[in-house]
Amino acid sequence: MKYFLSAAMAAAMSLAVSGASAATFDFVNIADSYKSAKSGKEGSFAQVYAYDASKFTNGGVSITNITAGNDHAFFDGKDGSGPAGLGVCSSGFNGTLSQCSSNGGNNTSDDNVTSGEMFSILFDKVVSITDLYFRNATHKALNGSLKIGDTTYTVTNGGLAAEVYALLGKKSTFSFAYTDSQFYLSTMSVGDGGELGDVPLPASALLLIAGVGGLGAMRRRKTKS
């Protein structure tokens, strides 16, 4: 019985660890790496992905695409205002050039649409979001109302309240929209969500531990009697 208890505990702990695995995508680092490699110019998701797709795989989770409707998902690197990350480029972007612009890629000061930005991030599997950090048009921590999916949430000092993440659910695609002005997603952490409707592994591991513990207690009482 003692061996069984030990084995069960080990299995439960293994389940808990696997369920807690997470992947963090640092979009600021991705933007800066591309900018450095391209002599200070920046690029769309398609360009950055073509340059180094490995940047979009972390912890067994991969981002397969980032879309922005009629606009372009765009990586804005660090400048005099500070770090930025994943944003939106105007629909006039010339995809053959490594600089977002509404002027065929020649006007380097125009790197975003001015309001109503949105983009969707597509993953290769179902994930749950565990952390997000947003910046505003001046590359500072965002404060305001931002829509994720069909629901509007309050962003304070760049982040969401801890209890909000459980409300975002488990999906393979998450969309973000900000109507006030420009915005950037600097970092995003996700956990492997398994299949929709699954019981979270850490919870199932706790149930297994409790069940095995109960069996052990019953055996001890039977031995004493």
Residue pairs with C-beta under 8 A, 6 or more apart in sequence:
1 215
1 216
1 219
4 212
5 212
5 216
8 208
8 209
8 212
9 209
9 212
11 208
12 205
12 206
12 208
12 209
12 212
13 205
15 201
15 202
15 204
15 205
15 208
16 201
16 202
16 205
16 206
18 201
19 191
19 192
19 200
19 201
19 202
19 205
20 191
20 201
20 202
21 59
21 60
21 191
21 192
22 59
22 130
22 189
22 190
22 191
23 58
23 59
23 60
23 61
23 127
23 189
23 190
23 191
23 192
24 58
24 59
24 131
24 187
24 188
24 189
25 56
25 58
25 63
25 187
25 188
25 189
25 190
26 186
26 187
27 75
27 85
27 86
27 184
27 185
27 186
27 187
27 188
28 77
28 78
28 83
28 84
28 85
28 186
28 187
30 48
30 55
30 56
30 75
30 85
30 86
31 42
31 48
31 75
31 76
31 77
31 78
31 84
31 85
31 86
32 77
32 78
32 83
33 52
33 55
34 42
34 43
34 47
34 48
34 51
34 52
34 75
34 77
34 98
35 41
35 42
35 75
35 77
35 78
36 77
37 51
38 51
38 98
41 97
41 98
41 99
41 108
42 74
42 75
42 76
42 77
42 98
42 99
42 100
42 111
43 51
43 74
43 75
43 98
43 99
43 100
44 72
44 73
44 74
44 75
44 89
44 93
44 95
44 100
45 65
45 66
45 72
45 73
45 74
45 75
45 86
46 72
46 95
47 95
47 98
48 55
48 75
49 55
49 56
56 62
56 63
56 64
57 63
59 192
60 192
61 123
61 124
61 125
61 127
61 190
61 192
62 123
62 124
63 121
63 122
63 123
63 124
64 122
64 123
64 124
65 122
66 73
66 86
66 119
66 120
66 121
66 122
67 73
67 119
67 120
67 122
68 74
68 88
68 89
68 117
68 118
68 119
68 120
69 118
69 119
70 91
71 88
71 89
71 90
71 91
71 93
71 113
71 117
71 119
72 88
72 89
72 90
72 91
72 93
72 95
72 100
73 86
73 87
73 88
73 89
73 119
74 86
74 87
74 88
74 89
74 93
74 100
74 111
74 112
75 85
75 86
75 87
76 84
76 85
76 86
76 87
76 100
76 111
76 112
76 184
77 83
77 84
78 84
78 139
79 139
81 138
81 139
81 140
82 135
82 138
82 139
82 140
83 135
83 139
83 186
84 135
84 139
84 184
84 186
85 135
85 184
85 185
85 186
85 187
86 119
86 184
86 185
86 186
87 111
87 112
87 117
87 182
87 183
87 184
87 185
88 112
88 113
88 117
88 118
88 119
88 182
89 100
89 111
89 112
89 113
90 100
90 101
90 102
90 110
90 112
90 113
91 102
91 113
92 101
92 102
92 103
92 104
93 100
93 101
93 102
93 105
94 101
94 104
94 105
96 105
97 104
97 105
98 105
99 105
99 108
99 111
100 110
100 111
100 112
101 107
101 108
101 110
101 111
102 110
103 110
112 137
112 182
113 182
114 181
114 182
115 179
115 180
115 181
115 182
116 177
116 179
117 177
117 178
117 182
117 183
118 175
118 176
118 177
118 178
119 175
119 176
119 185
120 173
120 174
120 175
120 176
121 173
121 174
121 175
121 176
121 188
122 172
122 173
123 172
123 173
123 190
124 172
125 172
125 192
125 193
126 170
126 171
126 172
126 192
126 193
126 194
126 195
126 196
127 170
127 171
127 172
127 190
127 191
127 192
127 193
128 165
128 168
128 169
128 170
128 190
128 191
128 193
129 165
129 168
129 174
129 188
129 189
129 190
130 165
130 189
130 190
130 191
131 159
131 165
131 187
131 188
131 189
132 159
132 160
132 185
132 187
132 188
132 189
133 141
133 158
133 159
133 185
133 186
133 187
133 188
134 141
134 142
134 146
134 155
134 158
134 159
134 183
134 184
134 185
134 186
135 141
135 142
135 158
135 183
135 184
135 186
136 142
136 143
136 144
136 181
136 182
136 183
136 184
137 181
137 182
137 183
139 184
141 157
141 158
142 155
142 158
142 178
142 183
142 184
143 155
143 156
143 157
143 158
144 154
144 155
144 178
144 180
145 152
145 153
145 154
145 155
145 180
146 152
146 153
146 155
146 176
146 177
146 178
146 183
147 153
147 175
147 176
147 177
147 178
147 179
148 168
148 174
148 175
148 176
149 168
149 174
149 175
151 167
153 160
153 164
154 160
154 161
158 186
168 174
170 193
170 194
170 196
171 193
176 183
176 185
194 201
